[in-house]
Every structure is written in structure tokens, then in C-alpha cells.
Amino acid sequence: MQYDKEVDARHLNCPLPILRCKKALNELQANQVLKITATDPGSKKDFDAFCRQTGHTLIEMQETEGVFTFWLRKRSQ
């Protein structure tokens, strides 16, 4: 999947993956895509809740060998 920015939040615990995500989204334009990798098992629930609360779209989530990859589309302004 194509993306506009990537954040590596592996080996960081809550709330750091969400904070890094929020900072990166602030640097993107509306409808651009952010790719985030994380290893915190709670990140799956955290990113789902974050998107519901902020209006960003969780396009896809994959898990491979304990690494979670999320693709988020920044909400339109």
C-alpha cells in the first residue's frame, strides 16, 4: 500500500505510539496516508479508538510476528 509518511514506533509502550502518530498526522495534508509500525500489543485497540475519536480512517491493520502495521488516512479538513 502506498503511504506518504512512515513512523516506526516499535519497542515503544503506550502512549508513545499514539503520540508519535498524532505528531506525524499533524505534518500531513488531508487524505494523505500514514504508515505506523508498533510492537505494543495494546496498540491494536489504541489505534482503533484513536481513529474513532479523531475522525481519521484506519485503512488497514496487519500483524506479522508480533509487529503491528497500521495505515491511517488523515481526515479531510
C-alpha positions in Angstrom: 0.0 0.0 0.0 1.2 3.5 -0.8 1.8 5.9 2.0 3.0 9.5 2.4 4.9 9.2 5.7 6.1 6.4 7.9 6.6 6.2 11.7 8.5 3.4 13.5 7.0 3.0 17.0 8.4 -0.5 17.6 9.6 -1.2 21.1 7.6 1.8 22.5 4.9 1.4 25.0 1.6 3.2 25.3 1.1 6.2 24.9 4.2 6.8 22.8 3.0 5.1 19.6 -0.2 7.2 19.6 1.8 10.4 20.4 4.2 9.7 17.5 1.2 9.0 15.3 -0.5 12.3 16.3 2.7 14.3 15.6 3.1 12.7 12.2 -0.5 13.3 11.2 -0.1 17.0 12.0 2.6 17.1 9.4 0.4 15.6 6.7 -2.2 17.1 4.4 -5.8 16.0 4.4 -6.3 12.5 2.9 -2.7 11.6 3.0 -1.7 8.2 4.4 0.5 7.4 7.4 2.1 4.0 7.9 2.9 3.1 11.5 4.7 0.0 12.9 4.4 -0.9 16.6 5.1 -3.8 18.8 2.9 -2.8 21.8 0.1 -5.5 21.9 -2.3 -2.7 23.1 -1.7 -0.7 20.0 -4.4 -2.5 18.0 -7.0 -1.3 20.4 -5.4 2.1 20.9 -5.3 2.9 17.2 -8.8 1.8 16.6 -10.0 4.0 19.5 -7.8 6.9 18.3 -9.3 6.8 14.8 -12.9 6.7 16.1 -12.3 9.7 18.4 -10.4 11.8 15.9 -12.1 11.1 12.6 -9.0 9.7 10.9 -9.6 6.4 9.0 -7.9 3.2 9.9 -7.5 1.8 6.4 -5.8 -1.5 7.3 -4.0 -3.3 10.1 -1.7 -6.3 9.8 0.2 -8.3 12.3 3.3 -10.3 11.5 5.4 -12.0 14.1 4.4 -9.5 16.8 4.7 -6.4 14.7 1.6 -4.4 14.1 1.4 -2.3 10.9 -1.3 0.4 10.6 -2.3 2.6 7.7 -4.2 5.7 8.6 -5.7 8.2 6.3 -5.8 11.7 7.7 -9.3 13.1 7.9 -10.3 15.8 5.4 -10.3 19.3 6.9 
